[in-house]
Amino acid sequence: MIPVPTLTGEWTLRLVSPDGDDLELVHRWMNEPHVSRFWKQDWPKEKWREELIGQLSGDHSRPCFLMKDGEPVVYVEIYRVIRDQLAAAYPALPHDLGVHLAIGDPRWTGRGIASTTMPLLARALLDTDEDCTRVVLEPDVRNVPAIRALRSGGFHHRGEITLPNKTAALLVYPRTEEDLP
């Protein structure tokens, strides 16, 4: 099962709907140049609808919005690393959780959102799944601002890994230092 933790306060988390305003927003964000450069998923709206339906009905990942005071700010996909291509790139444990993130609206980029929200989300995931000992992100190595932000938020850079579609930085948020790969 993929946990979707409850966040309270200024930042909240909710599942994305495959229809309506949520679909419109995901589609628009994925077609923003700063997102499509790294995600390479600047697909038509109907393909995004199918993708979201697939994620919501499957057991690989959960699409969510991180919301600031009720406004969607970050699109995230929470997934089990062991069910992903990432598992072959490092010594993954069965309960490792991965997160993909996109800050789609350009007005939110460069404002410390990733360094604030990703540690908050990582801690919430660790609290929600007691068997999980680390949360992993794998941004493209060319996405230097994201890597810098995640490191400043407490993620440990564990080197570069090669995935089928990119060379990535392996960033890990461990429950304890002993849980680092």
Summary of the structure (lengths in Angstrom):
residues: 181
radius of gyration: 15.1
end to end distance: 22.6
largest distance: 44.0
contacts: 563
relative contact order: 0.16
helix: 39%
strand: 28%
